[in-house]
Amino acid sequence: MPPVTLAYLGLDESGSLPADTSLFTLAGVLTYRPDAIRNLIRRAVVHSGKRLKRPRPAISEFKWNNASRRLRSDVLGRVARTDVEIFTLTAQKAGRAIEDSPDNYAILVCEALQACWGTHPNLALAIDRRFTSPTQVAVLNTFVYRHWPAPGVLSISHVDSQHNPLVQLADFVAGSVYAWHKAGDDTVKLIESKISVAIVEDWPEIKRRWIRAEK
């Protein structure tokens, strides 16, 4: 039997579920060549020529929220020149406070992943670690595994985004998509050519669809 060829996908978010904000964005960055993106942010930071009066933070500390616009643009420009696919989900909350539970997060993960699991059924998924309890992690993983297409192979790891290049890139992508929907920030246009699917949907409809699928 030939070995399974895995796609690697990093998933991260921008926005808050429990806050009374209007949006929550999940973004996935997928590649079959994870080594090709391993040092992408490092190269962007070095190239940016950023000069600080204090010691330069470790490369791993750079995220969308603490990066300059110049660095954000450089990172996304490099993503656009890399062999990746991007999948995004923006849930419209309309000011609702949503419980930050593994069940709700699993629903959002499945809503985002369904955009790619038909074309990339064999996947190594890395999710930014937000739940630390083994029980919570099991709830999330079980929900996702239960809905993964039967012929596919899926592995799920919960990681520190600062130590996983794909998840760190997903943070930049999610930040750019969130900023576009919230404030019209056009930085996301740098990666338009890499976005395979961009879902925008109301949270109640997303939840209703997956709860219905459970029955």
N, C-alpha and C positions, 0 to 999 in steps of 0.2 A: 504494500500500500504506500503510495507516494506521501512524503511529509506534507503537512498542512502549511500553506503560506499565510502568515498572519499579517493583518494590518494593525498598526499601532495608533491608538487614538487617545489624546489627552483632553479632558473635559474640565472646564472651570466656569465660574459665573461672575456676574457683575450685578450689583443691586442687593436688596435685602428682602427676604420673604416676610419676616414679622413686622418690618417698618411699614408705616402707612404711605408707601410710595406707589407710583403708578406702574412701574415696570420691574421685571426681573429677567435677566438674560443668561442663557447657558450657551456656551460655544465649544465646539469640538474641532480639534486639528488632527487630521488623519494623514499618516504616511506609511509607506512600506519600507522606508529607508530612514529609521530614526537617527542613525549616525550622521545623516546629512544636516540635521537641524540641531545637533547637540550643542554646538558652540555659537549658534546664531545670535543670541542675545549678547554674549561676550563680545563678538565681533562688532555688533552695533554700538555697544558701550564704548569700546576702544575707538571706533571710528568717529563717534559723536564729538570727541575732543572735549568732553565735559570736564571742566576745571572746578574743583571744590576747594574751599578754604580749610576744610576739615579733611581727615583721611577719607579716601574714596571707599564707599561701602563695597562689600563683596558683590560680585556680579549677580549672585543668586538673590540679592535683596531687591533688585529692580523689578517692580510690577507696574501695571498701568497707572495705578493711583499715585505712585511716587516718582514716575518718570516725567521728564520734560516733554513738551510737545515735539521737540526735535528728535528725542530718543524714541518716542512713540512712532513717529513717522519712519524713522530709520528701521526699527524692528519690523513694522508692517510692510515696508518696502522690500525687505529681505524675505519675508514670508511669501510675498507675491512672486518672488523669483525662485522659489523652492518648490519641489515636487510634493505638494500637499493638497488636500481637499479640506474645505471648511464647511461645517454644518452649524447653523445657529437656530436658537429658539428664543423668542422674546414673548414672555407671558405678560399680558396686560392685566394688571391687578386693580386698576382704578381706585387706588387708595385703600384697598383691603389689606388687613393684616392677616397673613397666612401663617399658620403654625409651621415652625421650622422643624418638621418631623421627618424621620427617614421614609415614612410612607409618602408624604407629599413630594419630597425630593426625588424619590424613586419614580413617581409618576412623571415628573419633569424630565428626568434622565431618559425614560423610555420614549417620551414624546420627541425628544431630540434625536435619540438613536434610531428610531424607526426610519429616519431619513436616509440612513446609510446601511442598515443591516440587510437590506435586500441585495445590495451590490458588494458589500464587504462582510459576509457572514462569519468569517473567521477573524476574531478581533481580540487584541489585548488592550483592555480599557484601563486607563489610569484616571482616577477621580481625585480632585483636590480633597484632602482629608478634612471633613467638617464634623463627622461623628466619630467619637473615640470609644464609646461603649461597644463591646462585642455584640451585644444584643441588637443595638441600633444598626451596626454594620450588617449583621445577618438579615435583618428585615429589609434593608435596602437591596442587598445582593440577591436575596431570594426573589423579590419582586421582579428584578431585571432578568434574572436567569429564567424565571417562569415564562416570560414573554419573548425570550430570544427565539428566533426561528429554529425549528428542530434540527435541520441539517448543519447548522453552524456550530462553531467552537468559540466559546467566550471565556476569557479570564478577566477578573476584576481586581484591581489593587487600589487601595486608598493611600495616597502619598502626600508628602509635604511638597507643595507646588514649587518651593524654592530649590528643591533637589530633583525635580523632574522637568527636563526642558520642554517636553510637549505640553504639559499642564501649564507651565509658565507662559508658553506662547498662547495657549488657550485663554489665559488671563488677559493678555493684551488684546486678543481678538474680541473677547466678551466685553472688555472695557470700551473698545471702539464702537461696537454695535450698540451698546447701551447709551453711549454719548451721542450717537447719531439719532436714536429715537427720542432721547430726553431733550437734547439741546441743539440738534442739527449739526453737530460736529462732523465735518466731512472727511476726517482721517480714515474712516472705514472704506472710503472709495479706493484707497491704495490696494485693498485686497479683494475688490469686487470680482475680479476674474477667477479667484480661488473659491468663492462661495458657491457650493453646489446647491444647497437648499437653505433658505432663510424663512423660518416659520414665524408668523406673528399671530397669536391666538389669545382669546380671553381665558383667564385662569379657570373660571367655572366650567367652561366648555371642555378644556383639557381634562380636568378632574372627572367630569361626568363621563367622558369617553372611556377613560381607563377603569373607572369603577364599574361601568357597564360591561367592559371586557372581562372583569373578574367574575361576573356572575354566570 
